[in-house]
Amino acid sequence: MKRRCVFLDRDGVINVKPADGEYIRSWEEFKFIPEVVDWIRLFNVLGFMVIVVTNQRGVGRALIQPEVLHEIHSKMVAELARAGARVDDVLFCPHEEDTCDCRKPKPGLIVQAQKKWDIDTEGSVLIGDSERDRLLADRCGMRFILVRNGRIISVDTAEELRL
């Protein structure tokens, strides 16, 4: 049976987004947006998987080593779990623009999750903070929730989320 999923962007949704052109390069720079814990808990209770999908071209630009990014993600997942918020997977694109099929808004990360976890994209939702995230949701047939600073700004076709 296919699973419903909440896909979360990372920077600007789970943690405070760095300034344009900057990157989170260490765990010490990673600052949670407090509301995300409740969001993840809610979706956990509702039976949704929770998967983080994030562009991280700082890796491709050698501004952050892949093992450091994995450490940041491991600590992020562990901290959320300690707060009772389960994240099932973290998928990232390390590539530059137009060099792959996984850099959002291209659907590669969602396709990867779909294959790995048997995801029902029509019954899923993406929570993001950018037009790039909205385009990804549209391309994958998912609902989209736009957030800023821990607040919901808009919900596309909210009545169809089937919560």
KAWO-V586575 format. One record per residue. N is the residue number from 1. RES is the residue in one small letter. SS is DSSP state (helix for helix, strand for strand, loop for the rest). PHI is phi as a letter, one per 30 degrees, with the letter a starting at -180 (none if undefined). OMEGA is omega in whole degrees, -180 to 180 (NA if undefined). Layout:
N;RES;SS;PHI;OMEGA / N;RES;SS;PHI;OMEGA
This chain:
1;m;loop;none;-179 / 2;k;loop;d;-177 / 3;r;strand;c;172 / 4;r;loop;d;-174 / 5;c;strand;b;167 / 6;v;strand;c;175 / 7;f;strand;c;180 / 8;l;strand;c;166 / 9;d;loop;d;-179 / 10;r;loop;c;-174 / 11;d;strand;d;-179 / 12;g;loop;j;178 / 13;v;loop;c;179 / 14;i;loop;c;-179 / 15;n;strand;b;178 / 16;v;loop;d;-177 / 17;k;loop;d;175 / 18;p;loop;d;177 / 19;a;loop;e;178 / 20;d;loop;e;180 / 21;g;loop;i;179 / 22;e;loop;c;-178 / 23;y;loop;b;170 / 24;i;loop;d;-174 / 25;r;loop;c;179 / 26;s;loop;a;178 / 27;w;helix;d;-180 / 28;e;helix;d;179 / 29;e;helix;d;-176 / 30;f;loop;d;-179 / 31;k;loop;b;-179 / 32;f;strand;d;166 / 33;i;loop;d;-170 / 34;p;loop;e;-176 / 35;e;helix;d;-175 / 36;v;helix;d;180 / 37;v;helix;d;179 / 38;d;helix;d;179 / 39;w;helix;e;-178 / 40;i;helix;d;177 / 41;r;helix;e;-180 / 42;l;helix;e;-179 / 43;f;helix;d;174 / 44;n;helix;e;-179 / 45;v;helix;d;-179 / 46;l;loop;d;176 / 47;g;loop;i;176 / 48;f;loop;d;166 / 49;m;strand;d;176 / 50;v;strand;b;-179 / 51;i;strand;b;177 / 52;v;strand;d;175 / 53;v;strand;b;-171 / 54;t;strand;b;171 / 55;n;strand;d;-180 / 56;q;loop;b;-177 / 57;r;helix;d;173 / 58;g;helix;e;176 / 59;v;helix;d;180 / 60;g;helix;d;179 / 61;r;loop;c;180 / 62;a;loop;i;176 / 63;l;loop;d;175 / 64;i;loop;b;180 / 65;q;loop;d;-180 / 66;p;helix;e;-179 / 67;e;helix;d;177 / 68;v;helix;d;177 / 69;l;helix;d;177 / 70;h;helix;d;178 / 71;e;helix;d;178 / 72;i;helix;e;-179 / 73;h;helix;d;178 / 74;s;helix;d;179 / 75;k;helix;d;177 / 76;m;helix;e;-179 / 77;v;helix;d;-180 / 78;a;helix;d;179 / 79;e;helix;d;178 / 80;l;helix;d;179 / 81;a;helix;d;177 / 82;r;helix;d;179 / 83;a;loop;c;178 / 84;g;loop;i;-179 / 85;a;loop;c;-175 / 86;r;loop;d;171 / 87;v;loop;c;-175 / 88;d;loop;d;-177 / 89;d;strand;a;174 / 90;v;strand;b;179 / 91;l;strand;b;-179 / 92;f;strand;b;175 / 93;c;strand;c;179 / 94;p;loop;c;-168 / 95;h;loop;d;173 / 96;e;loop;d;178 / 97;e;loop;e;174 / 98;d;loop;i;177 / 99;t;loop;c;-176 / 100;c;loop;a;175 / 101;d;loop;c;-177 / 102;c;loop;c;180 / 103;r;loop;d;180 / 104;k;loop;e;20 / 105;p;loop;c;175 / 106;k;loop;d;-169 / 107;p;loop;d;-173 / 108;g;helix;e;-180 / 109;l;helix;d;179 / 110;i;helix;d;178 / 111;v;helix;d;178 / 112;q;helix;d;179 / 113;a;helix;d;180 / 114;q;helix;e;-180 / 115;k;helix;d;-177 / 116;k;helix;d;-170 / 117;w;helix;c;-179 / 118;d;loop;h;-175 / 119;i;strand;d;171 / 120;d;loop;c;-175 / 121;t;helix;d;179 / 122;e;helix;d;178 / 123;g;helix;c;-176 / 124;s;loop;c;-179 / 125;v;strand;b;175 / 126;l;strand;c;176 / 127;i;strand;c;-177 / 128;g;strand;b;-177 / 129;d;loop;b;-175 / 130;s;loop;b;175 / 131;e;helix;d;177 / 132;r;helix;e;178 / 133;d;helix;d;179 / 134;r;helix;d;179 / 135;l;helix;d;178 / 136;l;helix;d;179 / 137;a;helix;e;179 / 138;d;helix;e;-178 / 139;r;helix;d;-178 / 140;c;helix;c;178 / 141;g;loop;i;-179 / 142;m;loop;c;171 / 143;r;strand;d;-178 / 144;f;strand;b;174 / 145;i;strand;c;178 / 146;l;strand;c;180 / 147;v;strand;b;174 / 148;r;strand;b;175 / 149;n;loop;h;178 / 150;g;loop;i;-179 / 151;r;strand;b;176 / 152;i;strand;d;-180 / 153;i;strand;c;178 / 154;s;strand;a;178 / 155;v;strand;b;177 / 156;d;loop;d;178 / 157;t;loop;h;-177 / 158;a;helix;e;-177 / 159;e;helix;d;-179 / 160;e;helix;c;-178 / 161;l;loop;d;178 / 162;r;loop;h;178 / 163;l;loop;d;NA
